[in-house]
Amino acid sequence: FYLNFTLAKGLTLNLRSAVDLNDEWRTQQKPFYTPNHPTGFYREQSIRNQLFNNDFLLKYTNNDLVGKHLSMTLSFGGNAMEEKYYHNRVTLDQLQNDGVYNIYNVPSGYIAEPYNYRSKKKINSLYGFASLAWDDTYFLDITDRNDWSSTLSRKNRSYNYPSVSASVLLDK
């Protein structure tokens, strides 16, 4: 969803939220006497990926500073992202009965190969942006972003992206 609020002249707040879900169920099957699988093969997999994103952006714009020579845009925002991943799989490298494809078609004494994997990741971010322009000729942009990731050690979980840029429009 997306919401946009005008809080005052030149001041807006944007709120966004999104969910991306992917759910798969797969099978693979090979009959008896298939190359590399003389007694057949069967695999079932279930894969699920969930991605949740929520963010906000507070933005202030003023184009009437210092006799309308100076314009300024200030923004401050944040994002919370969470990803969950699940992968379950059962593999039978041998089958009891040819042509029967399910996880219960196991020869006596054979142990199926189960595989289970789970992961969860969170990244929280805060960021800011300041843009100044003089007579639409001279420009200065300053940005900063800091992320905190759950996949890094507590000691090194935070990382920062600052930047400064200046430019001049010569053909005005």
C-alpha positions, 0 to 999 in steps of 0.5 A: 500500500502507499499513502501520501500526506501533506502535513504543511506547505512544502512538507509531505510524508509518504508511507509504503508497505509491500509483501512479496510471497513465493511458494513452490512445490516441485517434484522430480521423477525418473523411472527404473533403468534410467541412466545413473538411476537403475532403481528409479529416483524421486524428489519432492521439494517445498520452497517458500520465500517471504519478503516484507518491506515497510518505509517512510519518507518525510520531505520538506521543500522550500524554493523561496529562500534568500529572495528566491535565489536559494532552494532547498529540499530536506528528506529523512526516511527509514526502511524495515526489510524482513526476508524469510526463506524455507526449503524442505526436500526429500530425495529417494535415490532408489524406489521400491516399485517402478512407476510409483512416485511418492516419498513412501515408495522406499525399499526396505532398509533404505533411508531417504535423504531429507534436507531442511534449510531455514533463513531469516534476515532483517535490515533496518535503515535510516537515511537523510538527504539535503539538496541546496541550489542557488539560482538553479546554477550551483548545487550541493547534495549531501546524503547519509544512510545507515543500515543495521543487518541481522546477518552480521555480528553484533559488533559489525552490524551497522554500516554507513554510506555518506556522500557529498556532491557539488556541481555547477551548471555552466551553460545557463 
